Amino acid sequence: MFYTYVLLSEKDNKFYIGYSKDLKLRFDQHKKGFVESTKNRRPLKLVYYEACIFQEDALKREKYLKTHYCRMFLHKRLKSYFIG
């Protein structure tokens, strides 16, 4: 499986979107500061992920999740998370 995931930075309250074959390992790398693009945005929370069978599908989904339209979708989808 390949995973497309969304992290929320508790420092700047912004999303980071990525994909990985090993979601648990990748999230641990983000949390420990081993990922250059998120090391200064910690702490991070995993707030959303999707599983895909094929890598190409996960990459396409990652690209889509990074669009403005989909970021609006994520805010609506995660509305209960943000308001408690």
N, C-alpha and C positions, 0 to 999 in steps of 0.2 A: 504494500500500500504506500501511497504518497499522500502527504498531508499539506494542505494549505492552511495557514494559521494567521491569527491576528493577536498581537500583543498590545497591551495598553500600558503606556508609560505613566507611572504615578508621579513622575517628576514634572513632565510637561503636558500630561493628559492627552497625548496624541497616540495614534495607532502606528504600529509597525506591522507590515504584512510580508510574509515569506512562505516558503514551502520547504519540505524536507521529507526524506524517506524515513527518518527516525525522529519523530516529534519529541519524544521524551528527552533524548540526547540533545537535540537542537535547543530545546527550551532551557535545559541545564546550562548549555554554552552561553545563551543570552543572559541568564541569571548571574553567572559567574563573571561576566564581563569579557568573554573571549570573542565576542562578535563586535567588530569595529563600529558598525553603524548603530549599535544600541548600548555600547558600554557606558556612555555618558548620560543615558536616559533611564538608568535603573533607579528604583526597582520597577520590575515589569510583571504584569499579570497576563496569563493566557486567558483570553475572553471568548475566543471563537476558533473553531477549526472544522475542516471538511476533509473527508477521506476520498481518495481517487484510486482506482486500480492502475491507471496508466500515468506515467510521468508527464506526458504531453498534456493530459487533462488538468493535472495539478498546476502546471506552468500557465496554461490558459486561464485557469481560475484565479491564480495569483495576479496575473496582469489585469483581469477584470476587477478584482477587489481593490486595486489601486486607482481605479477611475473615480472621478468626483461623484458620479451617479451611484456607484456602489458604496462609497463611503457614507453617503446619505442613507442608503439601505441599511448599512451596518449600524448606524446610530438609531434607526427605527427598530431594527431587529434586536438590538441590545438595550432598548429603552428601559426595560425593567431593571436591568443591571445597573444602569446609571442613576436611576431615581430610587432604587432600593426597594 
